[in-house]
Amino acid sequence: MGETIKGACLCGSVSVSAVPNSKTMDACHCAMCRKWSAGPYMAIACGSNVTVEGEGATAFRSSEWAERVFCNKCGTLIAWQLADGAGECHVNAQLFGEGAGFPFSLEMFIDEKPDNYSFSQQTKTLTGQEIFAMFSESGESGQ
């Protein structure tokens, strides 16, 4: 396993400890993430190696298979995760200060990215269909 990283929401009511799956940061351009985060959701994939603690932690079921965790006191986005404890959690990279030094490597749902922004880094890109195929290969569902 990798090294545990720790972070907290803006007001400090919610803390997070996580062991990242890799040393990279990803962006999701799906319509739900953009509405939720006012832009692409920048996250670190941590699988089930995540502990969220604090009285402000609230989970919102955003689809039949996924939920979004946020602080109900300050509104900070905490994580996107598969519902029902299915073990796939993508934690807000900014909780760990400057993305914890994780380089940007992947853009997900590139087919849903609007034309009004773009990144200068060259990254791997996956469409929504490719993301759902990856989850189905591992026995899970996305978004």
Steps between C-alpha positions, in 0.01 A plus 500: 500500500598859446538780748196638686411860418283716726286803437194691615216715375507879507353531851679193643179314592581211267837329481618243248774236512567313177748270332506591129490228235764688304709816520280689251200732493208465259226733374140405427307706244163323537197726527434396862855575617500835320170599661620379841841668489440797265761354266680172451534293815871456581553185705737235623379140457527315831285189459371399842803638685314810627383607844270803527433628850312791651151612584471705180552205262189447289445260210259586219381216274547661157404195293392142554866391530695797638505761771682823566634589842524860617527705821155620602653793692727667242397319180845362414488207257655196667466200267313317227444133581308199384192456716445223750866471596602354164860611555572765235565847641649806328600764755513874428870557423492851644429372853864400520656838416622568147368161389757336729753534219312253281550567128193532279471186286146413386188677374182294535176553307693701242197468272298712747762775541360834383699721266527791746811370678800277435822390670846562360641167626493200271314223683341167426131548416207261535140538384204418721450175313864403564463582873183290532673214318789515748261486795301213350821301445572534870138425598405860587303789343603865456395866554 
